[in-house]
Amino acid sequence: MSRLVSLMLGAVLLCGQGAFCRRVVSGQKVCFADLKHPCYKMAYFHELPSRVSFQEARLACESEGGALLSLENEAEQKLIEILLQNLTKPGTGISDGDFWIGLWRNGDGQTSGACPELYQWSDKSHSEYRNWYTDEPSCGSEKCVVMYHQPTANPGLGGPYLYQWNDDRCNMKHNYICKYEPEINPTTPVEKPYFTNQPGDTHQNVVVTETGIIPNLIYVVIPTIPLLLLILVAFGTCCFQMLHKSKGRTKTSPNQSTLWISKSTRKESSMEV
């Protein structure tokens, strides 16, 4: 029960009313900072040939120490929906494209009513939570499960093709969502209930990370490089001009020039006498 409440709170705080949300970036890991909740990664491929089969997605997640997404309850489902909405908000260029999750069926092409009971999670989760689209699963040769993400498609009998689940052939090419154990050393928590950008206050619940603090620093440092270079050039030019003027004054010192002229004048006077 406490886990469900915590995930619901995370979903609300991630993009709360009036909040400013940092955009979730494809391939970027999103974590809670309390070390009790899993991390997630949305892998979206704009080019269709770059998308992967169920097995390829599963191996990709496992190679990074994670697994294809398993969903424990409706609260976790809602949290993933919010992350996907943040990933695909207008202006990002990200649109239609379903996401593999870790639910699959090992049997042959069953079409009986027992088919839905044969699905299992690839990470060995025992969760019985399901969010099938109307008339799904259709079974047959479709053994692997995607989360619908087709915002531009016309709604079907079950409504928009968004976030509900559909069984598909395992060799079809889709995006995917990974799930990881909590980060041991997460990056700086985000500010307030907005959950995504600066260090802050008492609601330090979520962090956004790729491989640690360095990638986040890069987002800050790179845009400032031109300004830093301009300041460096201006400072160098100023120092050079000051040094040049200082050398010029040294060469034309009054003591040196007066002494030299004085000697010459005295010598000429003695010759005339």
C-alpha positions, -999 to 999 in steps of 0.1 A, spaced: 0 0 0 28 24 9 45 16 -24 13 25 -43 10 57 -25 46 66 -31 43 60 -68 11 80 -71 28 108 -53 57 106 -77 34 107 -106 17 139 -93 49 156 -83 67 148 -115 45 173 -134 22 189 -108 -2 217 -115 16 249 -124 50 230 -124 78 236 -148 89 202 -161 122 194 -176 118 174 -207 125 137 -204 151 129 -231 151 97 -250 177 73 -237 179 93 -204 174 75 -171 149 89 -147 153 80 -110 138 87 -76 162 101 -51 149 82 -21 166 50 -33 134 30 -28 119 33 -62 131 19 -96 146 40 -124 133 41 -159 146 48 -194 125 55 -225 143 44 -257 126 62 -286 139 59 -322 126 84 -347 139 64 -377 118 32 -381 148 10 -392 165 18 -358 137 3 -338 142 -32 -323 125 -65 -318 113 -77 -284 144 -98 -278 167 -70 -289 150 -46 -265 152 -72 -237 190 -77 -243 196 -39 -245 180 -34 -211 198 -63 -195 232 -52 -209 228 -21 -188 218 -39 -156 181 -35 -161 151 -53 -176 122 -45 -199 95 -27 -180 73 -46 -156 43 -28 -141 33 -35 -105 0 -15 -103 -20 13 -118 1 39 -100 32 28 -118 13 27 -151 3 64 -145 38 74 -138 50 58 -170 23 76 -189 34 110 -174 70 102 -184 59 94 -220 38 126 -222 68 146 -210 90 129 -236 66 134 -265 53 169 -257 49 193 -287 80 206 -303 102 175 -295 96 158 -329 86 126 -312 53 112 -322 38 77 -330 56 46 -319 47 18 -295 70 7 -267 79 -28 -258 73 -37 -222 85 -69 -205 53 -90 -207 54 -120 -230 39 -155 -236 60 -186 -240 34 -210 -254 24 -217 -290 -5 -200 -308 -33 -204 -282 -66 -187 -290 -86 -200 -261 -98 -180 -231 -68 -193 -211 -43 -174 -233 -42 -141 -212 -32 -162 -182 -1 -174 -199 16 -141 -201 46 -135 -177 71 -108 -170 106 -111 -184 121 -99 -151 103 -126 -131 80 -102 -115 48 -118 -101 27 -87 -108 -8 -96 -120 -16 -60 -131 -28 -57 -167 -39 -28 -188 -51 -44 -221 -67 -25 -249 -102 -36 -257 -103 -71 -272 -67 -77 -264 -47 -99 -262 -56 -115 -295 -31 -143 -289 -23 -165 -319 12 -157 -331 13 -125 -312 33 -133 -280 50 -101 -269 34 -70 -255 37 -33 -264 23 -2 -247 4 17 -273 17 51 -283 -1 63 -314 -14 99 -306 -21 107 -342 -42 76 -349 -80 77 -350 -95 62 -318 -107 27 -319 -134 8 -300 -113 11 -268 -106 48 -273 -72 64 -283 -43 40 -289 -24 55 -260 -7 36 -231 -30 6 -231 -14 -28 -240 -15 -48 -271 1 -82 -280 22 -82 -311 46 -104 -330 79 -105 -312 99 -98 -343 81 -65 -349 102 -33 -345 93 -9 -317 107 14 -291 111 1 -256 112 10 -219 138 -3 -194 134 -5 -156 164 -5 -132 171 -9 -95 173 24 -76 205 44 -82 230 42 -54 246 76 -63 219 96 -81 226 130 -95 214 162 -78 177 161 -69 154 185 -86 137 215 -71 104 215 -52 75 194 -65 85 202 -100 108 172 -100 132 180 -127 158 207 -127 175 223 -98 185 213 -63 161 224 -38 137 221 -9 120 194 9 105 175 -20 137 160 -32 122 129 -47 132 125 -83 164 129 -103 171 127 -140 204 111 -149 221 93 -177 253 79 -162 260 103 -133 265 139 -126 288 146 -156 261 144 -183 239 169 -165 269 193 -161 275 191 -198 240 205 -205 250 235 -184 286 240 -196 282 235 -234 258 265 -240 282 288 -220 313 279 -240 309 307 -266 305 333 -239 335 320 -220 356 322 -251 345 357 -258 354 368 -222 388 350 -225 396 368 -258 385 402 -245 406 397 -213 436 386 -233 434 416 -257 431 440 -227 462 425 -210 482 427 -243 473 463 -248 482 472 -212 515 454 -215 523 471 -249 517 506 -234 538 498 -204 567 488 -226 563 519 -247 566 542 -216 597 523 -205 615 529 -238 609 566 -238 617 572 -201 624 609 -194 656 602 -174 672 582 -202 664 607 -230 674 638 -210 707 622 -199 716 613 -235 708 647 -249 726 664 -220 759 646 -227 758 655 -264 752 692 -257 781 695 -233 805 680 -257 796 703 -286 800 734 -263 835 724 -253 845 720 -289 834 755 -298 855 770 -270 
